Amino acid sequence: MKTKVISPTIAMVLLALGGLTLSTQAIPTSISGDISFHGTATMNGLGFNTATAFTSFTEVTVGAASTATGDYAGTQDANVTMTPFSWSPSSAPVLPLWTFVSGGKTYSFDLTTLHLDFASSTGLLLSGIGIAHISGGGSEKIDTEGYWDFSAQTLNSATFTFSSANKVPVPGTSVPDGGTTVALLGGSLFGLAFFKRKQSQAIAC
């Protein structure tokens, strides 16, 4: 469901006048990588076509090491705080949509626009655009624009599992408009990833 985009780290070497000492200064770079979360959510209705908002997200953690790559490598098992939001009407901006701390760094994503792509009694598709942030721990990262997709399914229950994904594009490229359709996912996975936008296959429960 996700494809990573890697940006090379750039260093600037300064020659000290009158001596032989070289110093290296990191130049801030754009954020890249992917990340997945596990968790559950509750909405304010029994079907996505009648509900309008998520009222809570619980027990959300970063997934396995294999799902946290690039700038998110090594963050597996971190506890994640998700902000409840509404999709009808949109409560964007959601600042932040999610955030967590790992290795002395704070990771977050601000959802600035939100679009309802599809809603039925058992399924929901959302998309949007926002800004990824990484700060602290000596990190030199530029706040990076990306887009977000969300899919969920439930069977006559206000509590359900879901999956979503984000992309931070290659520096110098534009962020696509919202509205991409992604397949509904079953099981217990909540994924949030920086990925190359593409349509994914449905996963059976």
C-alpha positions in Angstrom: 0.0 0.0 0.0 3.0 2.2 0.3 6.2 3.1 -1.5 9.0 5.0 0.1 10.9 8.0 -1.4 14.4 8.5 -0.2 16.2 11.8 -0.2 20.0 11.7 0.1 21.5 13.4 3.2 23.6 16.4 2.2 26.6 17.8 4.2 28.5 21.0 3.8 32.2 21.0 4.5 33.8 24.2 5.6 37.5 24.9 5.4 38.8 26.8 8.4 41.0 29.6 7.3 44.5 29.6 8.7 44.3 26.0 9.8 43.8 22.4 8.6 40.5 21.8 10.5 37.5 20.7 8.5 34.0 21.0 10.0 30.7 19.5 8.7 27.4 21.2 9.0 24.2 19.4 8.2 21.8 21.0 5.7 18.1 20.5 6.5 16.5 18.0 4.1 13.0 17.0 3.3 11.3 14.2 5.2 11.0 10.8 3.5 10.1 7.2 4.5 7.1 5.3 5.5 5.3 4.2 8.7 2.4 2.1 9.8 0.3 2.1 13.0 -2.0 -0.4 14.7 -5.1 0.7 16.6 -8.8 1.0 16.8 -11.3 3.9 16.5 -14.8 4.8 17.5 -17.3 6.9 15.4 -20.5 8.7 16.3 -22.8 6.3 14.5 -23.3 2.6 13.4 -22.6 3.3 9.7 -20.2 5.6 7.9 -23.1 6.9 5.8 -24.9 8.2 8.9 -21.9 8.9 11.2 -20.0 12.2 10.7 -16.9 12.0 13.0 -14.4 9.8 14.8 -14.8 10.3 18.6 -11.7 8.5 19.7 -8.6 6.5 18.7 -7.3 4.0 21.2 -4.2 1.7 21.6 -2.4 3.1 18.6 1.2 2.2 18.3 3.8 2.3 15.5 3.9 -1.1 13.7 6.8 -3.5 13.0 10.3 -2.4 12.1 9.7 -3.5 8.5 6.9 -0.9 8.2 8.9 2.1 9.6 11.6 3.1 7.0 13.6 6.1 6.0 13.3 8.9 8.5 10.9 6.7 10.6 13.3 3.7 10.9 13.7 2.6 14.5 10.4 4.0 15.8 8.5 0.7 16.0 6.3 0.2 19.1 6.1 3.9 19.9 2.8 5.0 21.4 0.9 7.3 19.0 -1.6 10.0 19.8 -4.4 10.4 17.2 -6.7 13.4 17.2 -10.4 12.7 16.6 -11.9 14.6 13.7 -15.0 14.9 11.6 -15.4 14.3 7.9 -18.9 15.6 7.4 -18.4 18.5 7.6 -14.7 18.5 7.5 -13.0 19.6 10.7 -9.7 20.3 8.9 -7.2 21.6 9.7 -6.4 18.9 12.3 -3.2 20.0 14.0 -1.8 17.5 14.5 -3.6 14.5 13.0 -1.1 12.2 14.7 2.0 12.6 16.8 4.5 10.5 18.8 8.0 10.7 20.4 10.8 8.2 19.7 14.5 8.4 20.2 14.3 12.0 21.4 12.5 13.2 18.3 8.9 14.3 17.9 7.1 13.1 14.8 3.8 14.5 13.6 1.5 15.2 10.7 -0.9 18.2 10.3 -3.9 17.5 8.1 -4.7 20.8 6.4 -7.4 19.7 3.9 -9.8 16.8 4.1 -12.0 15.3 1.3 -14.8 12.7 1.6 -14.3 10.3 -1.3 -16.9 7.6 -0.4 -19.1 6.5 2.5 -21.5 3.6 2.9 -22.9 1.8 5.9 -19.7 -0.4 6.2 -17.0 1.6 4.4 -15.3 4.9 4.3 -12.7 6.5 2.0 -11.0 9.9 2.8 -8.1 11.8 1.4 -6.4 15.0 2.1 -3.2 17.1 2.1 -1.0 18.1 5.1 2.4 18.8 6.5 4.9 16.3 8.0 7.2 17.4 10.9 10.2 15.9 12.6 11.9 17.9 15.4 14.4 17.4 18.2 17.2 14.9 18.7 19.6 16.9 16.5 17.3 16.4 13.5 17.6 18.9 10.6 14.4 18.2 8.7 12.3 20.6 6.6 8.5 20.6 7.2 7.3 18.6 4.2 4.0 18.7 2.3 2.3 15.5 1.5 -1.0 13.9 0.9 -3.1 11.4 3.0 -5.5 8.6 2.2 -7.7 6.8 4.7 -9.9 3.6 4.4 -12.0 1.8 7.0 -14.7 -0.8 7.3 -17.0 -2.0 10.0 -20.0 -4.3 10.3 -22.7 -2.7 12.4 -20.4 -1.5 15.1 -19.2 1.9 16.2 -15.7 0.5 17.0 -13.7 -0.6 14.0 -10.2 -1.1 12.6 -8.9 1.0 9.7 -5.9 1.9 7.5 -4.6 5.1 6.2 -1.5 6.3 4.3 0.5 9.5 3.6 3.0 10.5 0.9 5.7 13.1 1.0 6.6 13.7 -2.6 10.1 13.9 -4.1 11.5 17.4 -3.5 10.6 19.7 -6.5 7.4 17.8 -7.4 3.9 19.0 -6.7 1.4 17.4 -4.3 -1.5 15.8 -6.2 -5.1 16.9 -5.5 -7.1 14.7 -3.1 -9.7 12.2 -4.1 -7.6 9.0 -4.8 -9.6 5.9 -4.1 -8.0 3.2 -2.0 -9.4 -0.3 -1.2 -11.1 -1.1 2.1 -9.0 -3.1 4.5 -10.1 -5.7 7.0 -8.2 -7.2 9.9 -6.6 -5.2 12.7 -4.1 -3.1 10.8 -4.0 0.7 11.0 -1.4 1.9 8.6 0.0 5.3 8.1 2.7 5.6 5.6 4.6 7.8 3.2 4.0 6.0 -0.1 3.7 6.4 -3.8 0.0 6.8 -4.5 -1.5 3.8 -6.1 -4.7 1.7 -5.8 -4.2 -1.2 -3.4 -5.9 -4.6 -3.4 -8.6 -5.4 -0.8 -7.5 -7.5 2.1 -9.9 -10.2 3.5 -10.7 -10.3 7.2 
